[in-house]
Amino acid sequence: MNVLRTWVLTLFILLLWSGVARAELTIEITKGQQGGLPIAIVPFGWQGAGVAPPQDIAKIVTADLERSGRFDPVATRDLLARPTDGSQVNFRDWRLVGAPHLVVGKVSAVGDNYTVQFQLFDVYKESQKTGYTFQVKEGELRAIAHRISDIIYEALTGEKGAFGTRIAYVTSTVWQANNVRYYALYVADIDGYNPQLIIRSKEPLMSPAWSPDGRKLAYVSFESRRPVIMVQDVFTAQREKVAAFSGINGAPAWSPDGTRLAMSLSKDGNSEIYVMHVAGGRLQRLTEHLAIDTEPAWSPDGRKLVFTSDRGGRPQIYRIAADGGKAERVTFDGRYNARASFSPDGKRITFINGDGNVFRVAVMELATGNVQILTNSRLDESPSFSPNGSMIIYATEHANRGVLAAVSLDGRVQQRIQLQEAGDAREPVWGPFTK
């Protein structure tokens, strides 16, 4: 029995996860990039009750920019000069510490209302590049810090930042109180903070997929002891069952316009790719083959899908028009290639490349067919692009448990997103830009 058939048969049984986990995550840089853009981010000034604001804005922004792999923050907390406004900046001092760009800011509070102000300066030109003032509540301070990171990132790279987006992921936890295993689907900020429980179940949950507006998640649930596809509103918790046919209902994927869901169904005897029109539930079958076809993913323009199939004897990536037709093989390097998804610009796909018992995150340029292996771990799965295409989140194993990780598009920056206590996380997917 080949690898893909074994995987499909075991995909819909209990996963052998173990341990005790909490939903809050931390991020550890495991591989850094040499030559990132130096930037100094001075601790923000504070005017309010207590000795410090509820959130360290400068620390959050520093961590965001460092994790992106595009920046090399200069240590500033031990420096004597701590300007909080442009009028206090001595540009000569910052040239001496090798910081071509400088961020200063301050936070003030009156009751529950906070004012957050920041400025970004070009040190060599001695000019301000951008700056904003925000009025927020205490619970919005972390979100504003990520927003500041997005503004700085875009001002200095010309690309939209993705620090204010979210991720979804599945955890498996054995509760010590009753020794029962629970599965949970969470949504969190990309740095792991502000986890939001979407659903918890004693039966497996898997394959979360974001709607393009970031309001809904499609996922596979075994709550009825058989796989069905659910769609749930992230904000209201309202959910509905959209696919509960006989056999496998799996691998949901939203179309870019949010009107259709691609999925893998075996209702007619074999696992094939179908597209469901969300309004009305009308089904269109795209593939018809004796092989197993699964894991569909849409191109950004909605015109094509890629999927995994063993029709060539082993799992490989294939491409087909969204309205059906002949499927063409995309991957040829390696004996195992699966779980593909497109970059936001449609020029690349990321997928899992297998070599023996080693499975790693790879990227292919579709125009040339060039493939680059990005990671050096052994058991990676479920790669998903950030909405700006600069990073890829995925699941892997570390210290005998499942963790989440991310890697830059060039592979030079890697970071591990770990549960704070023993446990397992799987199947991450990066959410879209939202208003």
N, C-alpha and C positions, 0 to 999 in steps of 0.2 A: 504494500500500500504506500503510495507516494506521500510526500510531506503535506501537500495541500489537502488531500483527502483526509489524512489523519487529523489535520488542523480543523477542518470543517466538522468532522465527527465529534471532536472534543471541544469545539468552541461553545457548544450549548449544554455543557455539564458544569457542575460545580468546579470553580477554580480552586486550586490547592494553595490558597493564601493563608498566612498565619500571623499571629502577633496581636498587639494592642496598639491602636493608632489614634492620634488626634488629627483634626482637620487643618490646624494651623501649620504653615510651612515656613521653612527658612531656606535661604539660597546660599550655596557655597561655590565660589569660583574654583574650578578644578584645572583649568588651563587658560592662561591669559594671552593676550595679544601684545606683541612688541610694536611700538610705534604708534599707539593710539594718540589722538589729539590731546595735548595737555590742557587742562582747564582747572582753575582755582574756584572752589565754591566755599565761600566764607560762612561760618555759622551765623544764622540769622539773628538779628537783634530781637529783644523781647521787651514788651511793655504790657504788663498785666499782672494779675494776682499770681503769687508763687514765684519760684526761682527759674522756671523754664516753661515754655509752651507745652501743651499736651502732646504735640508731635514735633519731632526734630526735622523741620522741612529740609534744611541743608543736607542732613544725613540721608534722607530718602532720595533726594535729587542726585546726590553723589553716587549712591548705590545703583540707581537706575542707569545713569550714564556709564558707569563702569561695566555693568553687566551687558550693555549693548555691544561692547567690544570696539566701539568707535572712539572711546575717550579714555584718557589716562589722568584721573583726578590728582591734583597736587595736594599733599597734606597741608592743611591750613590751621588746624585746631591748636597747634603749639606756637603759632606765630603771634607776635605782639600786635600787629596791625589787624584789626577786625572791623573794617568799615561796614556800615549798614546802609549807606546811601552814597550815591555817586559823588556828592560834594566832599566826602571824606576820603576818596580814593587818591592815593599817590601812585600814579602809574609806573613810576620808576621802580618802586619797591617790587611790584609784581613782575616787571621785566627781569629783575635780578633773580627771582625764584623760578624763572622759566615758564611763566604762565601767559601765553598769548591771549587767553580769554579769561574773564573774571566775572563771577556771579556774586552779587551782594543782595541782601534783603532784610526785611524786618517783619515781625508779627506783633500786632497789638490787639488787645481785647477789652471790650466793655460789656460786661455781663456774658451772655451766650454768643455774642457777635464778635467775629474775628476779622481783622483786616490783614491780608497778606500782600506784601509788596516785594517785587524783585526787579533787578536790572542786570542785563548782560552787557559786558563791555568788551570791545576790542582793545587790548592793552597797548599794542603798538601804535594804533591810530588814535588812541586816547578818545574814543568815541563810543557812545551807546549804540548797540545793535538792536536791542529790543528791551521791553520792560512792561510789566502789567501790575495792576492792583486789583485784588479780589476781595469781595465781601462774602464770608461764609460762616456756617455754624461749626461747632467743634467737631462733629462727626464727619465733616467734609474736608478736614485738613489734609488727610492722606491723599484724597482724590485731587486736591489742588496741588499738592507736591508733585504727583504724577503729571498733572497738566503742565506745570512749570517745566518738568523734564521734557515733555513733548515739544514745548515751545523752543527750548534751548536746542534740542536735537534737530528740529527742522531749520532753525536759524543758521546752524553751523554745518549741516550736511545737505540741506536742500531736500531732504526726504521727510515724510511725515513720521512722527514718533508714535510708538505703540504702547507706551508705558501706562496709559489710562485704559487699556483694554483688559479683558478678563479671560480666564481659562476655565474649562470644565474638566473634571477628572473623576475617576471611580476609586473608592477605597474599599478595602476588606479588613474587618476588625473582629476579633474575638473578644467579647465583653467578659471580663473576669467575674462579674457578678453572677452570671448564669452560664458561662462557658458556651455561649451561642454565637455563631458567626453572623455578622451583619455586613451587608453591602450598602454603600452609600454613594450617591452622586452629588458632587459639590461643584459650586462655582466660586471662584476667588479672584482677587487681583493677581496680576502676573507675578508679583513678588510673594504670593501666598497669603497675604493678609486679607482680612474681611471675608473669611469663608462663609458661604451661604449653603445650607443643606437644601437640596432640591427634593430628594427622596431617599428613604432608608428602607431596606428590605432584607428579610432572611434568605431570599433567593437572589441569584446573580443579577446584576445590572451591567450593561456593557454598551459599547459603540455610541457614545454621545455625539451629537452633531448639532452645531449651532445653525439657527435660521439666520439669513443674511442681515436682518435688522437687529439681531442680538436679543430678541425678546423671548425666543422659544428654543427648547432643546428637544430633538428627537433622540430616542434611545431604545435599546432592547431590554425588556423586562421579563423575568421568569416568575413573577409573582403568582401567576396561575399555573405554575409548574410546566409551562411550555413557552417558547419564545414568541413574544408579540412586540410590535413596534408601537411605542407611545410617543405622543407629542405633548410637552408640558410648557406652560407659560412660566418663565423665570420669576416674574414679578407677582402674579396672582396665584400661582400654584395650580391653576386649573389645567387639567390634562384630559386627553382623549386617546382612545385606542384607534390606531389608523390601519394596522395590518395584523390580522389574527387568522391567517389562512392555515390550512393543514400543512404540517411539515415546518420547515425553517422560515422564519420571518426575521431577516437580519440586515445589518450594515446599512442603515439609513443614511442618506446624503441629500441635503437641500440643494435645489437649483439656485443659481445666483439671483433670480428674481423672486424666490420664495414661493412660487406657485406649484412646484413639483417636488416630489421626493423620489430619488432613485433608491433601490433596495435590492436585496437578494432574496428570492422566494423559491421554495421547492414545491409549491402547491401542485404543480403538474408532473412531479416525479423527480426532477433534477434541479439543482441549484442554478437559477438563471437570473439575469439582470432585468428588472422591470422598472418602469417609471410610473408613479402614481400622481395624478392631478389632485392636489390637496383639497380643492373645492369639488366635492362630489365623489372623490375616490376612484375615478376612472383609471384603469390600468392599461399600460402599453408594454408589451414584451419586446425587449431589445435583442436578446440573444437566444439562440436555440442550438444547443450543442450537447453532445454526450459527455463532455467534460464538465467540471464544476466551475461556474462563473460566480464571482463574489466581489465584495469590497469596491463598489462603484464610487467614483469621485468626478465632479463636474469641472469642466474648464471654466475660467472666469467669464467668458462670453456666452456660456450656456449652450454652445453648439456641439460639444463633444463630451464624452465621458471616458475615463480610463477605468479599468477593472482588472482583477486578478483572475487568471484562468490557468488550468493545467492541461489545456487542449494540446499543447506541444509536448506533453509528457511530464513536465515539471512546472511549478508555479512561475509565471511570468506576467508582465504587465501588457495589456492590450488596450486599444483605443477604438471607439465606435462613435458614429454620429448620434446625436441626442434623439433623432427621429428614427433610428435603426439603420440597418445596412450591414455591410461586411466589416468584420473586426480585423484590425491590423495589429501585428505584434510590435511592441515598442522597445522592450528590453531584450538584450542578447548577451550582455556581460554577466557571467555567473550562472549557477545552476538554480538559484532561488531568488526571485524578485517579487515582492508583494506589498500590499497596503500603500498604494500610491495616492498622492494628492498634489494638486497644482499649486504653483507659486501665484501670488496675486496678479502678476503681469502675464501669466500664462506661458512664460518662456521656459519654465523648468517644471519638473516634478520631483518630489522627494518620495522615497520608498525605502523598504527594508531589503538589503542585499544580503543573501546568505552564502557562506562559504564553509562547508562542513557543518560544524556545530556552532559557528560564530555568525551572528546576525547583527548587522550594523546599519546605521542611517546613511543613505546615499542620496545624491542629487544628480539629475541628468539634465543637460541642456538639450531641449528638444530639437533645436535647429541643427545641431552637430552630432547628437548622440553621445557626446562625451559624458562619462560618469565619474564622479568623485565620491570617495568614501569619506565621510565627515567625522566619524567617531572611532574610538579605539576600545570600546567596551565589547561585551560578548553576546548579550541577549537583549538587543534593542527591539522596540516595537512601537507602532502607532505614531509615526512622525506627522507633524502638522505645522504649516508655515504660520508665522506671525502675519498680521494683516498688512504690514509694510514690506514683507518679504525678506527682512534682514536676519531673522532667527528662525529656528525650527525647534519646537518642543517635542519631546518623545518620552517613552517609558523605558526603563532599563532596570538592571539589578545591581545592587551594591550592598555588601555585607549580608548577603543571603536574604535580601528583601527587595521588594519592588519600590522604586523611587521614580520621580520625575526628573527630567534633565532638559537642557536646552543647549543648542550649538549654533554658532554663527554660520552664515551661508558659506563662508570660506573655510570653516572648520577650525579657525585659529582661536576661538574663544568658546570654552565649554563651561557649563555651570550645572550644579546638581541641586535639585529642589527636593529637600528631604522632609519627611514627616518628623516631627520633633521627638516622637517616641517610636518604639518598635512597631512595625506594621507595614502595610503594602499599599501602593498607589499604582494605578494602571490607566491606560487609555485616555491620555490627555488630548484635548483639542483646543486650539487657540481661537478665541472669539473674534468677531469682526469689529471694525470701527463702528462706533455708535455716536449718535448726537448727544 
